[in-house]
């Protein structure tokens, strides 16, 4: 007998593993900053900034808040998980 609570990876994996779209690169370029400039302002590595911009890494909540504050915007305007 099959359990009604059977785990179905396809039902859960997509929303959890999907990267957020973001406006970090656009915001950075508008200000004329390099990835290294942004990284220094945030206290992270340039590789972290690159990974966020390319969608390979979703920042922690404190880092997302720091990014939004630096760009004088909201987290919702910078990061979007909708398709």
Secondary structure, DSSP 8 states (H G I E B T S, - for coil): ---TT---HHHHHHHHH---EE-HHHHHHHTT--HHHHHHHHTS-HHHHHHHHTTS----HHHHHHHHHHTTS-HHHHEE---
